[in-house]
Amino acid sequence: MENNKKGASPRKHFTRRTSESHAQRVDYSANEYSTSRSFDSESPRPRRNYGDKPAGSGPRKSYGDKPAYGSKPGYGKSEHGDRPSYGGKSYGSKQGGYGKPSFGGKPGTRKPFQKKNNAAEGMNAMLSRKPQIHGADWDGEQAAGGQMQEVVRLNKFIANSGVCSRREADTMILGGVVTVNGEVVTELGTKINVLKDDVRFNGQRLKGEEKVYIVMNKPKGYVTTASDPHAERTVMDLIKGCPRRVFPVGRLDKNTTGVLMLTNDGEMAERLTHPSFNKKKIYQVVLDHPLTDEDKEKVTTGIELGDGMIAADELEFIDERDHRQLGIEIHSGKNRIVRRIFEALGYEVKALDRVYFAGLTKKGLKKGDWRYLTEGEVNILKMGAFV
């Protein structure tokens, strides 16, 4: 019994000390504005107080003061710091969303991602160095050669009337079926006044046909000819609403696309296609495999074909990341010349598009579309200002 009392004594003493400690703690916290003390009253260093202000010096902002998710007017800094407010502008908003609908919001209207067309930009850069007549609006007084010729050769007048070609007109004149002011004319080289003279063929009066000039963006699969009984489709099938008989100026093969001119002016057609006039043409080419620097040098210095030497006036890659695509400038009018150049070096031309012809471009024209040239554009062509 005596040992038990001794064993119980420390427990009672411990309980008494705990109560005293509790009393002290309660006493210390009696003043709510007092600073906290160290647990060890003998410690020389007081307990650190967090914050610049003494504890309890002002009302503490409750967490409920923060704006609820979705209440922030914009996606940016919140009033509580630099972190974005996730309840702000939806990811699909018009001003800068990512195209996804927000949670509970409207679908986004951001423009879809478009792959940058480096080849198109390179082609435009190449064309920008060439003179173009697109949209020219000069009047006839500004353009020498733009005035109508009153006195012309008889065979030219007949050809311009749409009866036949100039060579065939010479045959008819020699045959004695053409009269001028009631008299039969059989001498070649005879000149007439288109405004005053009465020209008849087999008794039928001829009138000088109004000149028509058309530029077209030729699509693939059409033959460049006025008539071909073996062709399924010709470029003439695309000319709807033109009251005059026209014919293509030069040729583009069936699988070649791009700018093509059509007219009923034989003299103009000759000036644009004859090799002596050196009219420039620019093509956009896509090959089956990348063109090597060595072969590029051969094309510009000249290669031997079956009908002689040929060299490009200019050749450059229009997409530095893809050497299958290039632009080539050439003035030769030989048949299929661009395709033959690359085939001679072991390449296959997968696509060929003519983007420039004697100052004419296909600007503003979709595949298969066409338009009349303006008077100013025609005057420039007649002047021969652009090669």
Secondary structure as UniProt FT lines:
FT   HELIX           2..28
FT   TURN            29..30
FT   TURN            32..33
FT   TURN            41..42
FT   TURN            55..56
FT   HELIX           63..65
FT   TURN            69..70
FT   STRAND          77..78
FT   TURN            79..80
FT   STRAND          81..84
FT   TURN            86..87
FT   TURN            91..92
FT   TURN            94..96
FT   TURN            103..104
FT   HELIX           118..127
FT   TURN            128..129
FT   TURN            134..135
FT   HELIX           140..142
FT   TURN            144..145
FT   STRAND          151..153
FT   HELIX           154..160
FT   TURN            161..162
FT   HELIX           166..174
FT   TURN            175..176
FT   STRAND          178..180
FT   TURN            181..182
FT   STRAND          183..184
FT   TURN            188..189
FT   STRAND          191..193
FT   TURN            194..196
FT   STRAND          199..201
FT   TURN            202..203
FT   STRAND          204..205
FT   STRAND          213..218
FT   TURN            220..221
FT   TURN            229..230
FT   HELIX           235..238
FT   STRAND          247..249
FT   TURN            254..255
FT   STRAND          257..263
FT   HELIX           266..273
FT   HELIX           275..277
FT   STRAND          281..287
FT   HELIX           293..301
FT   STRAND          303..305
FT   TURN            306..307
FT   STRAND          308..310
FT   STRAND          314..317
FT   TURN            320..321
FT   TURN            323..324
FT   STRAND          325..330
FT   TURN            335..336
FT   HELIX           337..344
FT   TURN            345..346
FT   STRAND          349..357
FT   TURN            358..359
FT   TURN            363..364
FT   TURN            367..368
FT   STRAND          370..372
FT   HELIX           375..383
//
